[in-house]
Amino acid sequence: MSATTTNTPKPDLSKKRNIIFIHPDLGIGGAERLIIDAAVGLQNLGHRVTILTSHCDPKHCFEEARDGTLDVRIRGHTIFPPAILNRFHILLATFRQIHLVLATCLFTNELAELKPEVFIIDQLSACVPLLRWLWPRNERVLFYCHFPDQLLARRDEQGWLGIVKRVYRWPFDWFEGWSMGGSDRVVVNSRFTRSVVEKVFGRDRLGELRVVYPCVNIESGQREEQDEKPLWKNKKILLSINRFERKKDVGLAIKAFAGLTLEQRPNVRLVIAGGYDSRISENVLYHKELEALADYLGLSHATAKNVPTALAVPFSIDVLFLLSVPGVFKSTLLRNAKLLIYTPQNEHFGIVPVEAMQYGVPVLASNTGGPLETVLDGKTGWLRDAKDVGAWTDVMSQVVNDADGVEIQMMGQAGKKRVQGEFSRTKMSHMLEDQIEEMIRGRRKAFVERKDVIFVLSVIGIFVAALFLTLMSIPDLSRPPRKHIQLNN
């Protein structure tokens, strides 16, 4: 007896879609870089792409968002500020996103004119139910989950302030999972993130989670290097790129570097570069803490806020802090680095190791989280326990002692090949396109629909009206009864 097979029709990838991205703040960061790359990639495949955002500063955004490459529209930013007294970020972000949808869907006809077929939303899922209720057609909603927001929120306050914070966050934590469940499909940035999301929200609520890895721009890592002069002659560069935040554990790189011998140190420099904003107190304080750590370990250090200052740093300096490095100089650093040191633990993905590998730089990273999926231990870099500082020093020493650079070059070539095969913009775009077409071909995910909302609101309205009429019909017992005076003729 022969078995029968069912042939599943393949998605029609030749059809071009109208795709709307909704992103809270299109600044400079890993999430923003992913959205820009995804939008450009889908646009290159022939789709019509529009990005709606509540904030995009031309002086603080990626080039594609300001040079006309992408259609970026700022909406929903005129009523609610991003924060009040540097607090209430999640509440106001929710209000701003709802305002964005209302401004384009109800207050104007802008969304209708764009004729969207697919909404791609990330970071904040507050608008997902609203889109389904205000735009109840056959459009689909895809949510890209970088990491559960409730796990990113700081909860280190103690005492009554901590209790208030937990009470304040509870409705947002619940709402995050419920609203995300309204998406027709949820994709995540790594297998590690998928395991965390399933644990936080449950496997049934969001359906099957697909992994779509972030990408890097391969072309930027393929520039000619022969004519480029070294940044600091006869200095091997060990490079750390991260925001100046305590959770990034940049101090680990300084501690491991301090373990190098006095004979090795004159030939190497640790460069710590990353996002820094003087308005953010943690950035300022953590930078000072890292300087104090270097002093304690007997390492000379300097801080530079621009490229000329960085290039003029004396030869004897061991540790160089670079604050808010421009994109072009970041590429120069990567092309000159011998090793990328990536210290965060349990990072949900981590794009920096992938950026380093595209430039042929081996990576030393924590053996947790996203790097387990991006860095191949012993082939494109090293994965080590963040608690074992000595193991990190050993890797640094190995790189410094590789006089002819043969091992480093082999690892670098393996890293380039891995990035081209797994983390290119083209691959990410095609993976997103596949997810979009499968989502469109399938049924809409069950969720609270507009008719259900109307029914509930109608029942509440009837109940309130009946209660009001009932109260109006009850005599006012607080007033004394009227006395009837009989008039005698």
C-alpha positions as CSV (number, residue, x, y, z in Angstrom):
1,M,0.0,0.0,0.0
2,S,1.6,3.2,-1.1
3,A,1.6,6.2,1.2
4,T,0.0,9.4,-0.1
5,T,1.9,12.7,0.3
6,T,0.4,16.2,0.6
7,N,2.3,18.9,-1.3
8,T,2.1,22.2,0.5
9,P,2.0,25.1,-2.0
10,K,5.0,27.4,-1.8
11,P,4.5,31.0,-1.0
12,D,4.2,33.4,-3.9
13,L,7.4,35.3,-3.3
14,S,7.0,37.3,-6.6
15,K,4.1,39.3,-5.1
16,K,5.3,42.7,-3.7
17,R,3.7,43.9,-0.5
18,N,3.0,47.2,1.2
19,I,4.8,46.8,4.5
20,I,4.5,49.2,7.5
21,F,7.1,49.2,10.2
22,I,6.2,50.7,13.6
23,H,9.1,51.4,15.9
24,P,9.0,53.7,19.0
25,D,12.3,55.6,18.7
26,L,14.4,55.4,15.6
27,G,17.7,56.4,17.2
28,I,21.0,54.6,17.2
29,G,21.1,51.2,18.8
30,G,21.0,47.5,18.0
31,A,17.2,47.3,17.7
32,E,17.2,50.4,15.4
33,R,20.0,48.9,13.3
34,L,17.9,45.8,12.8
35,I,14.8,47.7,11.8
36,I,16.8,49.8,9.3
37,D,18.5,46.7,7.8
38,A,15.2,44.8,7.6
39,A,13.4,47.7,5.9
40,V,16.2,48.3,3.4
41,G,16.4,44.6,2.7
42,L,12.7,44.2,2.0
43,Q,12.7,47.4,0.0
44,N,15.6,45.9,-2.1
45,L,13.4,42.9,-2.8
46,G,10.8,45.1,-4.4
47,H,8.4,45.7,-1.5
48,R,7.0,49.1,-0.6
49,V,8.2,50.0,2.9
50,T,7.2,52.8,5.2
51,I,8.5,53.3,8.8
52,L,6.3,55.0,11.3
53,T,8.0,56.2,14.5
54,S,7.4,58.6,17.3
55,H,11.0,60.0,17.3
56,C,13.8,60.3,14.8
57,D,16.5,63.0,15.3
58,P,18.4,63.6,12.0
59,K,21.5,64.3,14.1
60,H,21.2,61.0,16.0
61,C,20.0,58.3,13.6
62,F,21.3,55.9,11.0
63,E,22.1,57.4,7.6
64,E,19.4,55.4,5.8
65,A,16.7,57.1,8.0
66,R,17.7,60.6,7.0
67,D,19.2,60.4,3.5
68,G,16.0,59.4,1.7
69,T,16.8,55.7,1.4
70,L,13.7,54.9,3.5
71,D,10.3,56.6,3.9
72,V,10.4,57.5,7.6
73,R,7.4,59.4,9.0
74,I,7.3,60.8,12.5
75,R,3.8,60.6,14.1
76,G,2.3,60.4,17.5
77,H,4.9,62.7,19.2
78,T,2.9,65.9,19.8
79,I,1.0,65.1,23.0
80,F,3.0,62.8,25.3
81,P,6.7,63.4,26.1
82,P,9.1,60.4,26.2
83,A,9.5,60.7,29.9
84,I,8.6,62.9,32.9
85,L,11.4,63.6,35.4
86,N,13.3,60.7,33.7
87,R,10.5,58.3,34.8
88,F,7.3,56.7,33.4
89,H,9.1,55.6,30.2
90,I,7.0,52.5,29.5
91,L,3.7,54.3,30.3
92,L,4.5,57.3,28.0
93,A,5.9,55.0,25.3
94,T,2.6,53.1,25.3
95,F,0.6,56.4,25.0
96,R,2.9,57.6,22.2
97,Q,2.5,54.4,20.2
98,I,-1.3,54.5,20.6
99,H,-1.3,58.2,19.6
100,L,0.7,57.2,16.5
101,V,-1.8,54.7,15.4
102,L,-4.8,57.0,16.1
103,A,-3.0,59.8,14.2
104,T,-2.6,57.8,11.1
105,C,-5.8,55.7,11.2
106,L,-8.5,57.9,12.7
107,F,-7.4,61.5,12.7
108,T,-6.1,61.3,9.2
109,N,-6.5,59.0,6.2
110,E,-2.7,58.4,5.9
111,L,-2.8,54.7,6.8
112,A,-5.6,54.0,4.3
113,E,-3.6,55.7,1.6
114,L,-0.6,53.5,2.3
115,K,-2.8,50.4,1.8
116,P,-0.8,48.2,4.2
117,E,-0.8,44.5,3.8
118,V,1.7,43.7,6.6
119,F,2.6,45.5,9.9
120,I,6.0,44.7,11.4
121,I,6.2,45.9,15.0
122,D,9.1,45.5,17.5
123,Q,10.0,46.5,21.1
124,L,6.5,47.6,22.1
125,S,3.4,45.6,21.3
126,A,0.8,48.1,22.7
127,C,-0.6,48.9,19.3
128,V,-1.1,45.4,18.1
129,P,-4.7,45.0,19.5
130,L,-5.6,48.6,18.4
131,L,-4.5,47.8,14.8
132,R,-6.7,44.7,14.8
133,W,-9.7,46.7,16.0
134,L,-9.3,49.8,14.0
135,W,-8.1,48.0,10.8
136,P,-10.0,44.7,10.8
137,R,-9.3,43.7,7.3
138,N,-7.1,40.9,6.0
139,E,-3.8,42.6,7.0
140,R,-1.3,40.7,9.1
141,V,0.8,41.7,12.1
142,L,4.3,40.3,12.6
143,F,6.0,41.1,15.9
144,Y,9.8,41.0,16.2
145,C,10.7,40.3,19.8
146,H,14.2,41.3,20.7
147,F,13.6,40.3,24.4
148,P,10.8,40.5,26.9
149,D,10.6,44.1,28.1
150,Q,9.7,43.1,31.6
151,L,13.1,41.4,31.9
152,L,14.9,44.5,30.7
153,A,13.2,46.8,33.2
154,R,15.3,47.7,36.2
155,R,13.9,46.3,39.5
156,D,16.8,47.0,41.9
157,E,15.0,49.5,44.1
158,Q,14.7,48.4,47.8
159,G,12.0,49.1,50.4
160,W,8.8,50.8,49.7
161,L,10.1,52.2,46.4
162,G,10.7,48.7,45.2
163,I,7.1,47.7,46.1
164,V,5.8,50.8,44.3
165,K,7.9,49.9,41.2
166,R,6.6,46.3,41.2
167,V,3.0,47.4,41.5
168,Y,3.5,50.0,38.7
169,R,5.1,47.4,36.4
170,W,2.5,44.7,36.9
171,P,-0.1,45.8,34.5
172,F,2.5,46.5,31.8
173,D,4.1,43.1,32.3
174,W,0.7,41.5,31.9
175,F,-0.3,43.7,28.9
176,E,3.0,42.9,27.1
177,G,2.2,39.2,26.8
178,W,-1.5,39.8,26.1
179,S,-1.0,42.4,23.4
180,M,1.8,40.4,21.8
181,G,-0.6,37.5,21.6
182,G,-2.6,39.5,19.1
183,S,0.1,39.2,16.5
184,D,-0.4,36.8,13.7
185,R,3.2,35.7,14.0
186,V,6.0,36.3,16.5
187,V,9.7,36.0,15.5
188,V,12.7,36.3,17.8
189,N,16.4,37.2,17.3
190,S,17.9,34.0,18.6
191,R,17.2,30.5,20.0
192,F,18.3,31.9,23.4
193,T,15.6,34.6,23.2
194,R,13.1,32.0,22.1
195,S,13.7,29.9,25.2
196,V,13.3,32.9,27.5
197,V,10.1,34.2,25.7
198,E,8.5,30.7,26.0
199,K,9.4,30.6,29.7
200,V,8.0,34.1,30.4
201,F,4.8,34.0,28.3
202,G,4.2,30.3,27.8
203,R,4.3,28.3,24.6
204,D,0.6,28.4,23.8
205,R,0.0,32.1,23.9
206,L,2.3,33.2,21.1
207,G,2.3,30.1,18.9
208,E,5.4,28.7,17.3
209,L,8.3,31.2,17.5
210,R,10.6,31.4,14.5
211,V,14.2,32.7,14.7
212,V,15.3,35.4,12.3
213,Y,18.8,36.5,13.1
214,P,19.8,40.2,12.9
215,C,22.3,41.0,10.2
216,V,25.3,43.2,9.3
217,N,26.1,45.0,6.1
218,I,28.5,42.7,4.4
219,E,29.7,45.4,2.0
220,S,31.0,47.6,4.8
221,G,33.4,44.9,5.9
222,Q,34.8,44.2,2.5
223,R,36.7,47.5,2.0
224,E,40.3,47.4,0.9
225,E,42.7,47.3,3.8
226,Q,46.1,47.4,2.1
227,D,46.5,51.2,2.0
228,E,45.2,51.8,5.5
229,K,47.8,52.9,8.0
230,P,47.7,51.4,11.6
231,L,46.1,53.6,14.2
232,W,48.9,53.3,16.7
233,K,52.2,52.0,15.3
234,N,53.5,48.8,16.8
235,K,50.4,48.5,19.1
236,K,48.1,45.5,19.0
237,I,44.6,46.6,19.7
238,L,42.3,44.6,21.9
239,L,38.9,46.1,21.4
240,S,35.7,46.2,23.5
241,I,32.6,47.8,22.1
242,N,29.6,48.2,24.4
243,R,27.5,50.9,26.0
244,F,28.8,52.2,29.3
245,E,26.3,50.3,31.4
246,R,27.1,48.0,34.4
247,K,25.2,45.1,32.9
248,K,27.7,45.0,30.1
249,D,30.4,44.1,32.6
250,V,33.2,46.0,30.7
251,G,35.3,45.8,33.9
252,L,35.9,42.1,33.1
253,A,38.0,43.2,30.0
254,I,40.1,45.6,32.2
255,K,40.7,42.9,34.8
256,A,41.7,40.3,32.2
257,F,44.0,42.8,30.5
258,A,45.7,43.6,33.8
259,G,46.7,39.9,33.9
260,L,49.1,40.3,31.0
261,T,52.8,40.3,31.8
262,L,54.8,43.4,32.0
263,E,56.7,42.2,28.9
264,Q,53.5,41.9,26.9
265,R,51.8,45.1,27.9
266,P,54.0,47.7,26.1
267,N,53.0,46.1,22.8
268,V,49.2,46.1,23.3
269,R,46.5,48.6,24.1
270,L,43.0,47.9,25.4
271,V,40.5,50.2,23.7
272,I,37.0,50.5,25.3
273,A,34.6,52.1,22.9
274,G,30.8,52.4,23.1
275,G,27.7,54.4,23.5
276,Y,27.9,57.2,26.0
277,D,25.4,60.0,26.8
278,S,26.3,62.6,29.4
279,R,22.6,63.0,30.2
280,I,22.4,59.4,31.4
281,S,23.7,59.2,34.9
282,E,24.7,55.5,34.6
283,N,26.9,56.2,31.6
284,V,28.8,58.9,33.5
285,L,29.1,56.9,36.8
286,Y,30.1,53.7,35.1
287,H,32.8,55.4,33.1
288,K,34.2,56.8,36.4
289,E,34.0,53.4,38.0
290,L,36.0,51.9,35.1
291,E,38.7,54.6,35.4
292,A,38.9,53.9,39.1
293,L,39.3,50.2,38.4
294,A,42.1,50.8,36.0
295,D,43.9,53.0,38.6
296,Y,43.4,50.2,41.2
297,L,45.0,47.7,38.8
298,G,47.9,50.0,38.0
299,L,46.9,50.6,34.4
300,S,47.5,54.0,32.8
301,H,44.4,55.3,31.0
302,A,43.0,58.2,29.0
303,T,39.6,59.2,27.7
304,A,38.8,60.6,24.3
305,K,35.6,62.1,23.0
306,N,36.6,62.6,19.4
307,V,38.8,61.0,16.8
308,P,41.7,63.6,16.8
309,T,42.0,63.3,20.6
310,A,42.0,59.5,20.4
311,L,44.8,59.5,17.7
312,A,46.9,61.8,19.9
313,V,46.9,59.6,22.9
314,P,50.5,59.0,24.2
315,F,52.1,55.7,23.3
316,S,52.5,54.6,26.9
317,I,48.7,54.6,27.7
318,D,47.4,51.1,28.5
319,V,43.6,51.7,28.4
320,L,41.9,54.1,26.1
321,F,38.2,55.0,26.7
322,L,36.4,56.2,23.6
323,L,33.0,57.8,24.2
324,S,30.3,57.6,21.5
325,V,32.5,56.5,18.6
326,P,31.4,57.7,15.2
327,G,30.4,54.9,12.8
328,V,33.3,55.4,10.4
329,F,35.9,55.3,13.2
330,K,34.2,52.3,14.7
331,S,34.9,50.5,11.3
332,T,38.5,51.7,11.4
333,L,38.9,50.3,14.9
334,L,37.5,46.9,13.8
335,R,39.8,46.8,10.8
336,N,42.8,47.4,13.1
337,A,41.8,45.2,16.1
338,K,43.4,41.8,16.8
339,L,40.7,40.7,19.2
340,L,37.1,41.7,20.0
341,I,36.3,41.3,23.7
342,Y,32.6,40.9,24.3
343,T,31.9,40.8,28.1
344,P,28.0,40.9,28.6
345,Q,26.5,37.7,30.1
346,N,23.2,36.2,28.8
347,E,23.0,38.8,26.0
348,H,19.9,38.0,24.0
349,F,21.8,38.2,20.7
350,G,24.6,40.7,20.6
351,I,25.4,42.2,17.2
352,V,28.9,43.4,18.0
353,P,30.5,39.9,17.7
354,V,29.0,39.5,14.3
355,E,30.2,43.0,13.3
356,A,33.7,42.0,14.4
357,M,33.7,38.7,12.5
358,Q,32.7,40.4,9.3
359,Y,35.9,42.4,9.5
360,G,37.9,39.2,10.2
361,V,38.4,39.8,13.9
362,P,38.3,36.8,16.3
363,V,35.9,37.2,19.2
364,L,36.4,36.5,22.9
365,A,32.9,36.3,24.5
366,S,31.0,34.9,27.5
367,N,29.8,31.4,27.0
368,T,26.2,32.4,27.6
369,G,23.3,33.8,25.6
370,G,23.5,34.9,21.9
371,P,27.3,34.4,21.4
372,L,26.7,30.6,21.8
373,E,24.9,30.9,18.4
374,T,27.2,33.4,16.7
375,V,30.7,32.5,17.8
376,L,32.2,29.1,17.1
377,D,34.5,28.3,19.9
378,G,38.0,27.5,18.6
379,K,37.1,28.4,15.0
380,T,35.9,32.0,14.9
381,G,36.9,32.9,18.4
382,W,36.7,31.8,22.0
383,L,33.9,31.3,24.5
384,R,34.9,31.5,28.1
385,D,33.2,31.6,31.6
386,A,32.9,35.3,32.6
387,K,33.7,34.3,36.2
388,D,37.1,32.9,35.2
389,V,39.1,36.1,34.6
390,G,42.3,34.1,34.2
391,A,40.8,32.2,31.2
392,W,40.1,35.6,29.5
393,T,43.7,36.7,30.2
394,D,45.0,33.4,28.6
395,V,43.2,34.2,25.4
396,M,44.5,37.7,25.3
397,S,48.0,36.4,25.9
398,Q,47.6,33.9,23.1
399,V,46.6,36.7,20.7
400,V,49.4,39.0,21.8
401,N,52.0,36.2,21.4
402,D,50.8,35.2,17.9
403,A,53.8,36.9,16.3
404,D,53.2,35.9,12.7
405,G,49.4,36.2,13.0
406,V,48.7,32.9,11.2
407,E,46.2,31.6,13.8
408,I,44.4,35.0,14.0
409,Q,44.2,35.2,10.2
410,M,42.7,31.7,10.0
411,M,40.0,32.5,12.6
412,G,39.3,35.8,10.9
413,Q,38.7,34.1,7.5
414,A,36.4,31.6,9.2
415,G,34.5,34.4,10.9
416,K,34.0,36.2,7.6
417,K,32.7,33.1,5.9
418,R,30.3,32.5,8.8
419,V,28.9,36.0,8.6
420,Q,28.4,35.8,4.9
421,G,26.5,32.5,5.2
422,E,24.4,33.2,8.3
423,F,24.1,36.9,9.1
424,S,23.9,38.9,5.8
425,R,21.2,41.4,5.1
426,T,20.2,39.4,2.1
427,K,19.6,36.3,4.1
428,M,17.7,38.1,6.8
429,S,15.5,39.8,4.2
430,H,14.6,36.5,2.6
431,M,13.8,34.9,5.9
432,L,11.5,37.8,6.8
433,E,9.9,37.6,3.4
434,D,9.3,33.8,3.9
435,Q,7.7,34.5,7.3
436,I,5.5,37.2,5.8
437,E,4.2,35.0,3.0
438,E,3.5,32.1,5.3
439,M,1.7,34.4,7.7
440,I,-0.5,35.8,4.9
441,R,-1.3,32.4,3.5
442,G,-2.4,31.1,6.9
443,R,-5.4,32.0,9.0
444,R,-5.5,35.0,11.2
445,K,-4.6,34.1,14.8
446,A,-7.6,34.0,17.2
447,F,-7.8,37.1,19.4
448,V,-10.3,39.5,20.8
449,E,-11.8,41.1,17.7
450,R,-13.6,44.4,17.2
451,K,-17.0,42.9,17.3
452,D,-16.2,41.4,20.7
453,V,-15.0,44.8,22.0
454,I,-18.1,46.5,20.6
455,F,-20.3,43.8,22.3
456,V,-18.6,44.3,25.7
457,L,-18.7,48.1,25.5
458,S,-22.4,47.8,24.5
459,V,-23.2,45.6,27.5
460,I,-21.3,48.0,29.8
461,G,-23.1,51.0,28.3
462,I,-26.5,49.4,28.7
463,F,-25.7,48.4,32.3
464,V,-24.5,52.0,33.1
465,A,-27.6,53.5,31.5
466,A,-29.9,51.2,33.4
467,L,-28.2,51.9,36.6
468,F,-28.4,55.6,36.0
469,L,-32.2,55.4,35.2
470,T,-32.7,53.3,38.2
471,L,-30.9,55.8,40.5
472,M,-32.9,58.6,39.0
473,S,-36.2,56.9,39.7
474,I,-35.5,56.4,43.4
475,P,-36.9,59.2,45.5
476,D,-34.5,61.4,47.4
477,L,-34.9,60.3,51.0
478,S,-32.6,62.9,52.3
479,R,-35.2,65.6,51.8
480,P,-38.1,65.8,54.3
481,P,-41.5,65.0,52.9
482,R,-43.6,67.9,51.7
483,K,-46.4,69.0,54.0
484,H,-49.7,69.3,52.4
485,I,-51.5,72.4,53.6
486,Q,-55.3,72.4,53.3
487,L,-56.9,75.7,52.6
488,N,-60.2,76.3,54.1
489,N,-62.7,78.3,52.2
